[in-house]
């Protein structure tokens, strides 16, 4: 395998980290503002959106 292919795979795999990151950020903001559940759902949606954008950018979809 070429070095470029391995680098592309590792970048693509990292895109899955956007979901838990979005959950934690949403949880923190929601807790601070008094809406924990709403913050979690917003964070989850933002994480999925960020993951989709990252995967589109790296050419896997």
Phi and psi in radians as a Rosetta constraint file:
Dihedral C 1 N 2 CA 2 C 2 CIRCULARHARMONIC -1.421 0.35
Dihedral N 2 CA 2 C 2 N 3 CIRCULARHARMONIC 2.797 0.35
Dihedral C 2 N 3 CA 3 C 3 CIRCULARHARMONIC -1.129 0.35
Dihedral N 3 CA 3 C 3 N 4 CIRCULARHARMONIC -0.600 0.35
Dihedral C 3 N 4 CA 4 C 4 CIRCULARHARMONIC -1.141 0.35
Dihedral N 4 CA 4 C 4 N 5 CIRCULARHARMONIC -0.666 0.35
Dihedral C 4 N 5 CA 5 C 5 CIRCULARHARMONIC -1.161 0.35
Dihedral N 5 CA 5 C 5 N 6 CIRCULARHARMONIC -0.751 0.35
Dihedral C 5 N 6 CA 6 C 6 CIRCULARHARMONIC -1.140 0.35
Dihedral N 6 CA 6 C 6 N 7 CIRCULARHARMONIC -0.674 0.35
Dihedral C 6 N 7 CA 7 C 7 CIRCULARHARMONIC -1.149 0.35
Dihedral N 7 CA 7 C 7 N 8 CIRCULARHARMONIC -0.692 0.35
Dihedral C 7 N 8 CA 8 C 8 CIRCULARHARMONIC -1.140 0.35
Dihedral N 8 CA 8 C 8 N 9 CIRCULARHARMONIC -0.696 0.35
Dihedral C 8 N 9 CA 9 C 9 CIRCULARHARMONIC -1.137 0.35
Dihedral N 9 CA 9 C 9 N 10 CIRCULARHARMONIC -0.711 0.35
Dihedral C 9 N 10 CA 10 C 10 CIRCULARHARMONIC -1.206 0.35
Dihedral N 10 CA 10 C 10 N 11 CIRCULARHARMONIC -0.649 0.35
Dihedral C 10 N 11 CA 11 C 11 CIRCULARHARMONIC -1.147 0.35
Dihedral N 11 CA 11 C 11 N 12 CIRCULARHARMONIC -0.707 0.35
Dihedral C 11 N 12 CA 12 C 12 CIRCULARHARMONIC -1.159 0.35
Dihedral N 12 CA 12 C 12 N 13 CIRCULARHARMONIC -0.686 0.35
Dihedral C 12 N 13 CA 13 C 13 CIRCULARHARMONIC -1.168 0.35
Dihedral N 13 CA 13 C 13 N 14 CIRCULARHARMONIC -0.564 0.35
Dihedral C 13 N 14 CA 14 C 14 CIRCULARHARMONIC -1.187 0.35
Dihedral N 14 CA 14 C 14 N 15 CIRCULARHARMONIC -0.393 0.35
Dihedral C 14 N 15 CA 15 C 15 CIRCULARHARMONIC -1.082 0.35
Dihedral N 15 CA 15 C 15 N 16 CIRCULARHARMONIC -0.407 0.35
Dihedral C 15 N 16 CA 16 C 16 CIRCULARHARMONIC -1.183 0.35
Dihedral N 16 CA 16 C 16 N 17 CIRCULARHARMONIC -0.273 0.35
Dihedral C 16 N 17 CA 17 C 17 CIRCULARHARMONIC -1.326 0.35
Dihedral N 17 CA 17 C 17 N 18 CIRCULARHARMONIC -0.195 0.35
Dihedral C 17 N 18 CA 18 C 18 CIRCULARHARMONIC -1.172 0.35
Dihedral N 18 CA 18 C 18 N 19 CIRCULARHARMONIC -0.530 0.35
Dihedral C 18 N 19 CA 19 C 19 CIRCULARHARMONIC -1.175 0.35
Dihedral N 19 CA 19 C 19 N 20 CIRCULARHARMONIC -0.965 0.35
Dihedral C 19 N 20 CA 20 C 20 CIRCULARHARMONIC -1.134 0.35
Dihedral N 20 CA 20 C 20 N 21 CIRCULARHARMONIC -0.563 0.35
Dihedral C 20 N 21 CA 21 C 21 CIRCULARHARMONIC -1.121 0.35
Dihedral N 21 CA 21 C 21 N 22 CIRCULARHARMONIC -0.748 0.35
Dihedral C 21 N 22 CA 22 C 22 CIRCULARHARMONIC -1.112 0.35
Dihedral N 22 CA 22 C 22 N 23 CIRCULARHARMONIC -0.669 0.35
Dihedral C 22 N 23 CA 23 C 23 CIRCULARHARMONIC -1.104 0.35
Dihedral N 23 CA 23 C 23 N 24 CIRCULARHARMONIC -0.789 0.35
Dihedral C 23 N 24 CA 24 C 24 CIRCULARHARMONIC -1.178 0.35
Dihedral N 24 CA 24 C 24 N 25 CIRCULARHARMONIC -0.704 0.35
Dihedral C 24 N 25 CA 25 C 25 CIRCULARHARMONIC -1.155 0.35
Dihedral N 25 CA 25 C 25 N 26 CIRCULARHARMONIC -0.782 0.35
Dihedral C 25 N 26 CA 26 C 26 CIRCULARHARMONIC -1.109 0.35
Dihedral N 26 CA 26 C 26 N 27 CIRCULARHARMONIC -0.657 0.35
Dihedral C 26 N 27 CA 27 C 27 CIRCULARHARMONIC -1.122 0.35
Dihedral N 27 CA 27 C 27 N 28 CIRCULARHARMONIC -0.766 0.35
Dihedral C 27 N 28 CA 28 C 28 CIRCULARHARMONIC -1.126 0.35
Dihedral N 28 CA 28 C 28 N 29 CIRCULARHARMONIC -0.786 0.35
Dihedral C 28 N 29 CA 29 C 29 CIRCULARHARMONIC -1.186 0.35
Dihedral N 29 CA 29 C 29 N 30 CIRCULARHARMONIC -0.741 0.35
Dihedral C 29 N 30 CA 30 C 30 CIRCULARHARMONIC -1.106 0.35
Dihedral N 30 CA 30 C 30 N 31 CIRCULARHARMONIC -0.708 0.35
Dihedral C 30 N 31 CA 31 C 31 CIRCULARHARMONIC -1.122 0.35
Dihedral N 31 CA 31 C 31 N 32 CIRCULARHARMONIC -0.732 0.35
Dihedral C 31 N 32 CA 32 C 32 CIRCULARHARMONIC -1.160 0.35
Dihedral N 32 CA 32 C 32 N 33 CIRCULARHARMONIC -0.567 0.35
Dihedral C 32 N 33 CA 33 C 33 CIRCULARHARMONIC -1.673 0.35
Dihedral N 33 CA 33 C 33 N 34 CIRCULARHARMONIC -0.036 0.35
Dihedral C 33 N 34 CA 34 C 34 CIRCULARHARMONIC 1.530 0.35
Dihedral N 34 CA 34 C 34 N 35 CIRCULARHARMONIC 0.303 0.35
Dihedral C 34 N 35 CA 35 C 35 CIRCULARHARMONIC -2.355 0.35
Dihedral N 35 CA 35 C 35 N 36 CIRCULARHARMONIC 1.267 0.35
Dihedral C 35 N 36 CA 36 C 36 CIRCULARHARMONIC -1.081 0.35
Dihedral N 36 CA 36 C 36 N 37 CIRCULARHARMONIC -0.847 0.35
Dihedral C 36 N 37 CA 37 C 37 CIRCULARHARMONIC -1.121 0.35
Dihedral N 37 CA 37 C 37 N 38 CIRCULARHARMONIC -0.761 0.35
Dihedral C 37 N 38 CA 38 C 38 CIRCULARHARMONIC -1.102 0.35
Dihedral N 38 CA 38 C 38 N 39 CIRCULARHARMONIC -0.695 0.35
Dihedral C 38 N 39 CA 39 C 39 CIRCULARHARMONIC -1.099 0.35
Dihedral N 39 CA 39 C 39 N 40 CIRCULARHARMONIC -0.689 0.35
Dihedral C 39 N 40 CA 40 C 40 CIRCULARHARMONIC -1.112 0.35
Dihedral N 40 CA 40 C 40 N 41 CIRCULARHARMONIC -0.765 0.35
Dihedral C 40 N 41 CA 41 C 41 CIRCULARHARMONIC -1.171 0.35
Dihedral N 41 CA 41 C 41 N 42 CIRCULARHARMONIC -0.699 0.35
Dihedral C 41 N 42 CA 42 C 42 CIRCULARHARMONIC -1.142 0.35
Dihedral N 42 CA 42 C 42 N 43 CIRCULARHARMONIC -0.732 0.35
Dihedral C 42 N 43 CA 43 C 43 CIRCULARHARMONIC -1.119 0.35
Dihedral N 43 CA 43 C 43 N 44 CIRCULARHARMONIC -0.681 0.35
Dihedral C 43 N 44 CA 44 C 44 CIRCULARHARMONIC -1.124 0.35
Dihedral N 44 CA 44 C 44 N 45 CIRCULARHARMONIC -0.788 0.35
Dihedral C 44 N 45 CA 45 C 45 CIRCULARHARMONIC -1.099 0.35
Dihedral N 45 CA 45 C 45 N 46 CIRCULARHARMONIC -0.724 0.35
Dihedral C 45 N 46 CA 46 C 46 CIRCULARHARMONIC -1.146 0.35
Dihedral N 46 CA 46 C 46 N 47 CIRCULARHARMONIC -0.641 0.35
Dihedral C 46 N 47 CA 47 C 47 CIRCULARHARMONIC -1.132 0.35
Dihedral N 47 CA 47 C 47 N 48 CIRCULARHARMONIC -0.761 0.35
Dihedral C 47 N 48 CA 48 C 48 CIRCULARHARMONIC -1.120 0.35
Dihedral N 48 CA 48 C 48 N 49 CIRCULARHARMONIC -0.703 0.35
Dihedral C 48 N 49 CA 49 C 49 CIRCULARHARMONIC -1.124 0.35
Dihedral N 49 CA 49 C 49 N 50 CIRCULARHARMONIC -0.767 0.35
Dihedral C 49 N 50 CA 50 C 50 CIRCULARHARMONIC -1.125 0.35
Dihedral N 50 CA 50 C 50 N 51 CIRCULARHARMONIC -0.668 0.35
Dihedral C 50 N 51 CA 51 C 51 CIRCULARHARMONIC -1.135 0.35
Dihedral N 51 CA 51 C 51 N 52 CIRCULARHARMONIC -0.740 0.35
Dihedral C 51 N 52 CA 52 C 52 CIRCULARHARMONIC -1.118 0.35
Dihedral N 52 CA 52 C 52 N 53 CIRCULARHARMONIC -0.728 0.35
Dihedral C 52 N 53 CA 53 C 53 CIRCULARHARMONIC -1.120 0.35
Dihedral N 53 CA 53 C 53 N 54 CIRCULARHARMONIC -0.739 0.35
Dihedral C 53 N 54 CA 54 C 54 CIRCULARHARMONIC -1.135 0.35
Dihedral N 54 CA 54 C 54 N 55 CIRCULARHARMONIC -0.715 0.35
Dihedral C 54 N 55 CA 55 C 55 CIRCULARHARMONIC -1.210 0.35
Dihedral N 55 CA 55 C 55 N 56 CIRCULARHARMONIC -0.621 0.35
Dihedral C 55 N 56 CA 56 C 56 CIRCULARHARMONIC -1.117 0.35
Dihedral N 56 CA 56 C 56 N 57 CIRCULARHARMONIC -0.697 0.35
Dihedral C 56 N 57 CA 57 C 57 CIRCULARHARMONIC -1.139 0.35
Dihedral N 57 CA 57 C 57 N 58 CIRCULARHARMONIC -0.663 0.35
Dihedral C 57 N 58 CA 58 C 58 CIRCULARHARMONIC -1.522 0.35
Dihedral N 58 CA 58 C 58 N 59 CIRCULARHARMONIC 0.022 0.35
Dihedral C 58 N 59 CA 59 C 59 CIRCULARHARMONIC 1.378 0.35
Dihedral N 59 CA 59 C 59 N 60 CIRCULARHARMONIC 0.497 0.35
Dihedral C 59 N 60 CA 60 C 60 CIRCULARHARMONIC -1.662 0.35
Dihedral N 60 CA 60 C 60 N 61 CIRCULARHARMONIC -0.202 0.35
